[in-house]
Amino acid sequence: MFIDTHCHIHELDYQGEEDALKRAIDAGVTSVICVGTSEESSVEAVRFAGEHKNVYASVGVHPHDSKDGWDQVAELLKTKDKKIIAVGEIGLDYHYNHSPSQIQIKALESQLQLAVDYDLPVIFHVREAFDEFWPIFDNFKKIKGELHSYTDSIKNLNQGLKRGLYIGVNGISTFTRDDQQKEMFDAIPLEFMLLETDAPFLTPSPFRGKINEPAFVREIAQYHADRRGISVEETAQKTTANARKLFSI
């Protein structure tokens, strides 16, 4: 019924991942995508996906970690493991600048080329960097993907939609007090919306204070269904169809 298109329960410091997967199944979550953020994290995502039915992996190096290299991403893709269904999360993050901007750009461009070479969708992390991101994106033809954990402006939302990108929404949408963000979330067309938890981070209401997990994707779906005056079943059906189309799962 639901697909959690972005979580990190494969990370070595996540506790109780097996129980979390069981609760996800009980909540109607049919598939989970474990997303790499570094070379080590990407290796772990592939390992974890290989050990669990209906768990998939995305491999990539987050802009924060790009200073440490991204060569292992290419090596993982060379295996053509069928559980690897995307490249990411990759992008630009100028909020913290944990890696120099020029290194972030080089890592993004290199990994976008890998996505082209292996014909895989991309999970993008972009924060306070869209002015530089869009020209880089436009240099690569036929890139498909999503803007993960999107919280930016309606202007950049429309730029993403114009390029055929899906929009990942998570727990932030359920607890933000920013009226402009609420307006932006309401403006996302359902046919371009993906549901994600980003577990263990960004736990949605009403579970704030708890460690996030894939089962909580249901709360995110319910929140947006209520906002739009539609059933949670319709929200689940359409967002799941979006995920299956983008990630071929």
N, C-alpha and C positions, 0 to 999 in steps of 0.2 A: 504493500500500500504506500509506504514512504521510502525514500532513499535519502540517507544522510550523505550528501555529496562532498563533505569536507570534515574530517576529524583527525585527531592525532593520538588515538588510543593505542597505537602501535609503539609509541615512544617508550623507552626503557623505564622512565620514571612514572608512567601511568600505572596506577594500582587498580587491580580488579578488572582487567580488560575482559576476561572470560565471562565473568558475571554481567558485565556491561553489555556484552553481545547477546547474552540470553535475555536480558531485560529488553533489549532492542527488538528482538524477535517477538517477544510477548506484546510489545507496543505496536506491532505491525510494520516494523522497519525491515524491508526485504533485502536491502543491500546497503553496504557501507563502503565509502572510499577513504582509505588512509593516505594522507598527503604528506609527502616528504618536504622537509624544510632545510636540510643540509645533506651532505653526502652520506653521513652515517644514518640519518633519519630515513633517507630514501632506501638504503639497503634494508633497514628494519621494516619499512613499509612493504617491500616486496616479500620479505621473509614471512611477515605476519599474514599477508594476503594469501600466500601459498599454503598456509596451514589452516585456513578457514574458508568454508564455503560461503559464497556471496559476499566476500570481502575483496576489494580491489585496491590497487596501489597507483598513486601518482608519484613520479620521481622528479625532483628538482631542488634547486638551492634558492632559498629565500634571500631577498636583497640584504637582510641583516647579516647573513652568513656568507655572502659572496666573496668577501675578502679571504676566506679559507679555501676557495677553489670549488670547481664544479665538474672536474674531469670524470668522476665516478658516475655521473648521470649518463654520459655517453656509453660507458661500459655496461651499465644496467640495460640500456635500450638495445645494445647489440645482442643481448640474449634473446630478444623478441619474446620474452615471457608474456603469455596471454593475459596474465593478471595485471600487467602494466597498461593502464587505459588512458593516461594523460601525462603531460609534462607540467610540473608545478609543485609547490607554488613559487612562481617567479615574478619578478617585476621591479618596481622602484619604490623606495620608502625614504622620503626626505624629512620625515618627522623626527626620527631619531638619528639617522645617518650613522648607524653602527658600522657600515662599510662606506668608503669614499664613493661619491656619485659616479665617477668615471669607471670604477670597478663594477658598480651595480649595473651600469649601462652595458659594459662588456659582457657581463654574465647574462643579462637579459637577452642581448642579441645572439650570443652563442647558443643559448638554450631554445630560443625561438627557431633558430636554424635546425636544431635537432627535432623540434616539433614538425617542421616542414619535411625534413628528411624521412621521418617515421610516420608521417600523416596522423599525428595525434593532436587532440584538443589540448588547450592550455588553460591552467588555473592561474589567474593573475592576482597578485597582491600589489595594489597601487595606493600609496598614501601621500598626499600633498605633493604629487609629482605628475599630474596628468598633462601639464603643458609640455613636458619632455617625453612623456609616455606615448602620446598619440602619434607624433611623427615617426617614432621607432616602430610602433605597431604597423603603421601604414607602409613601411618599407618591406614588410613581409606579406606576400600575397597568399590568399586563401587560408589565413589563420582563423581557426574557430576556437571558441573557448568561453570563459566566464570571468566576470569581475567578482572575485571572492570577497565576502564580508563588505559589501559595498555600502558606504555611508556618506558619499560625497554629494555634490549638487545635482539638481535635475538637469542642468546643462550638460554635465559630463555623463549623466545617465543617458540622455538622448544621443550623445556622441557614441556611447557604447552600443545602444540599440541600433543606431544607424549602421554600425559595422557588424551587426548580427550577433553581438555578444549576449550571452545569458547573464543574469544578475543573481549573485548568491546572497541570500538573506539569512541571518542567524538571530541569536538571542538579543543582540543589540536592538533590533526592531521592536522587541517586546518591552524594553525598559527605558528606552531613550526618552528624555524630556524635551528634546529639541523639536519644536513644531515644524521646522523646515525639513528635518529628517523624516518626521512622520508623513509629511506631505509627499516627500520623495518616495518613500516606501509604498504609499498608496498609488503612486503614479507608475509603478513597475507593471507592465502588462503581464498577466498571469502566464501567457504563452512563452514568456522569457524569464520566468522566475525559477530559481533553484533553491531548495531548502538545505540548510547545513547547520551543524552545531558548532564546529570548530573546537569540539571537546578536546581537552578539559577546560577550555577557556569560554568566556562569554555565556555563562549559564543563563537561560531565559527565565523570565517570570513564569510561574510562581516559585521557582526553585533557586532563586538567588541565594548565594551562600553555600550551595552544594557544588561538588565537582560535576562538571558537565559531562554528559554521555549521549550516545546516539539516540537512545529512547526519547530524549527530550525534544527531538525534531517534531514530534507530534504537537507539542505546545506551541511551537513556532507556526505550524500549519493552522492550528486552531485560532491563534491570534489574528492571522491574516484573513482567514475565512470570516471571522467575526467583523473585522474592519470593512470587508467588502460585501457583507451581507449574503454570503454564499455558504454552502455546506463544507465541512472539513473534508468530506469525501471527494467533492469536486476539486478542492485545492490539492488534495493528495494525488488524485488521478492526473491532473494536468502537470503538476510539478514533477511527478514520477515519469510521465511521458517525455518531458523535457530532458530529464537526466538520461533516460535510456537513449534518446536521440543523439544527444551530445557525446556521451561517453561510450555508446555502442555496447551497453550492458543489458 
